[in-house]
């Protein structure tokens, strides 16, 4: 069964460093998302991406964050200058575009645990 | 998005049916009910979704009341591996497609 994959599973970085989290969405999916979950808290939406541009972003997704689909398979989240409070699990998700509208399911990857020291 | 209310936690004996309720009394006519679960710190796993009719798949059944103000997720024969946090989410099909997670119900399946 196709699944969303994410690398690395765990990333440790120093405060102020740049990190890039990588995701490979399900191959025929066209909508891509990043969510995060700080330890013990809710899963929070960060950004959605379609047709090579951001569709929607939350207030968390400030100028320190960026997303990119550098090729036909990868979807990345970059944090330019990490802060301690960026420590969290980051989940990528994707969904297909169903012809004729209607709703489609988002499928999540296993996550990347980011630890900022 | 409509808000949902779920019990904080529930227990279920292994092999028995787990019935997880969700209240979404402010749901609009075009909002779908989605259920996801999260096992430990893994990525949320899709379970099932529905609009008006009851739905069943290989994982679970979803019962939506006629007025659509509440729903129940049923795991017919719970196993220890079903221990997880279960999230009930309502979402408009064509508006925003972000998922808004609440705190969910922590289901503990015991032997």
Interface residues (C-beta under 8 A of the other chain):
Chain A: X4 X31 X33 X35 X37 X42 X43 X44 X45 X48 X55 X56 X58 X89 X91 X93 X95 X101 X102 X103 X105 X106 X107 X108 X109 X110 X111 X113
Chain B: X32 X34 X36 X38 X41 X42 X43 X44 X45 X46 X49 X87 X91 X93 X94 X96 X97 X98 X99 X100 X101 X102 X103
